[in-house]
Amino acid sequence: MPDRSADPKAGSALRAAQLYYLQDMTMDAIARELGTSRSSVSRLLSHARDTGLVEVRLHPPQEQELRLEEAIRARFGIAAHVVPSPQTLSDVERFERVAMSAARQLPLYFDSNMTLGIAWGSTLDAISRHLPKKETHNSTVVQLNGAGNTFTSGVDYASEILYRFGQAFGAAVQQFPVPAFFDDPHTKDAMWRERSTRRVLELQARADAVLFGLGSPFAEVPSRVYAGGYLDRADYRTLRDERVVGDVATVFYRQDGSSKDIALNSRATGPAFPVLSRVSRRICVVAGVQKLASLRGAIAARLITDLVLDEHLAEQLVDG
């Protein structure tokens, strides 16, 4: 269990949570009892959730499961968590709501003596900012693909995401300090023979779960790998010519899920799909209808076992 002794708010947060969740008292009533303000009670309850003192779960009756989740399970064999998101939300609000929901779900999938592989990117960055605390033991978080390019090593960006996951779960962190894409496939082949690299690759392959977003090369809102200087014009032409619709951890695929003979994949540092598919739990987090083609391709490639997505995208997926 986490050590709460160093947390000065733990006692007050626990007391507020007990009154609110177990005794059904209003925040105004709790404020009067604790001799504080309503806003302070709200902050204490948030602190209780964020630090793991309180874990909120929904247990809807089986016959009342959301229609969209049932449809996705029946049609694709994927366990879906559909996040309520009215169309009045902006793309940013929808994205943040899905990222927060995914962060709250993750402790259900990751525990002691497990290895979690994560693919860096905008989605994982957002998820990492909302992670609740869950103390684990002998657990590891491993980076799935390199983050360097000709402008930056990518170490700062990727390591910050990894650090947040490690802090949230009390897990060891394993970086993968290689480029996102090698200039020459032969350089990658040589690097993959190095013992230090093989150790990380073997750790990735033994992961109990992986967590990733979906890249979309031609979406109106481009993913980080497409907006961060990782690809040049020739690469974009190649992606278009080869009918690429998305990527997972910088490994590209087409609408039908195929990834063979896509030239950039020979230079990419993410796990090949046969390796990724051997991981028992593969959690995909995606928001926005602009990712529909990417999502369909990832499903066709059988890359997803668990899916967190917004309501509007789920409707498009099921109705399409």
C-alpha positions, 0 to 999 in steps of 0.5 A, a space after each residue: 500500500 502507498 505510504 500516506 505518512 508524508 502526505 499532510 492532506 491525507 487525514 483531511 482528504 480521507 475524512 472528507 471522502 468518508 463523509 461524502 461517499 459513505 455517509 452521503 453528506 453534501 459538500 456544504 454539510 462537510 464544510 460545516 463539519 470540518 470548519 472549512 469552505 465548500 471549495 476546500 472540500 472539493 479540493 480534498 475530494 479531488 486529492 483523495 481520488 488523485 492519490 488513490 485514497 478513493 477509487 471510483 468505479 461504475 458497475 452498470 447492470 449487464 442488461 443496461 450496458 451502453 449500446 455502442 460498447 455492446 455493438 463494438 464487442 459483438 462486431 469486433 471482439 473488442 472490450 470498449 469503454 465509450 466516453 460520453 462526449 456531446 458534439 458540442 465539445 471542441 476537439 480539445 475538450 473531447 480529447 482531454 475527456 477521453 485521455 482522463 477516462 483512459 487514465 482512470 481505467 489504466 489501474 484496472 489493467 496494470 498491477 505488481 509484477 507486470 510490464 507496461 509498454 507505452 508508445 510516446 505521443 500526444 495521447 500518452 502525454 495527455 493520459 500521463 497528466 491524469 494518472 491516479 496513484 496506484 502503488 505497485 511492486 516489481 513493475 516496469 514501464 518500457 518505452 516502445 519506440 524511439 523519439 529522436 529526429 534531426 532536430 531533437 534527441 526526443 529524450 526529454 519529451 519521452 522521458 517526461 511521459 515515462 517519468 509520470 507513469 513510473 511515479 503514478 505506479 511506483 514502477 521502474 522506467 526503461 527508456 529506448 534512446 534510439 531515433 524514431 526512424 533510422 535514415 538507413 534500414 541497415 543501421 537499424 539492423 546493426 543497432 538491433 544486434 547490440 546487446 543493450 538494444 536487444 535487452 529493451 526489445 526483449 522487455 517490450 516483447 514480454 510486456 503484459 500490456 501495451 498502451 498506445 494512441 493512433 497516428 493519422 498522417 493526413 488528419 486535419 489535426 496531425 499526430 505528434 509524429 507527423 507534426 514534430 519534424 520526424 517525416 519529410 516531404 518524400 516520406 509523406 509522398 511514400 505514405 500517400 502512395 502506399 495508402 497508409 491510414 495510420 500508425 501505432 508506435 511509428 509502425 504504419 498500416 493500411 486500411 485493411 490492416 496490412 503493414 508489409 512492404 511499407 518502406 518506412 517500416 524498415 526504418 521505424 523503431 516501434 515493435 513489428 505487429 507480429 510482436 505487438 499482437 502477442 501481448 495479451 492486453 493491447 489498450 488503444 486510446 483514440 478521440 475524434 472522427 478524424 481518426 476513424 480510418 486509422 481506427 478501422 485499420 488498427 482493428 483490421 490489423 487485430 492490434 486492439 483488445 481494449 479500446 477507449 474512445 469518444 461517443 461520436 467516434 464510436 457511433 461512426 465506427 459502428 454505423 460505418 
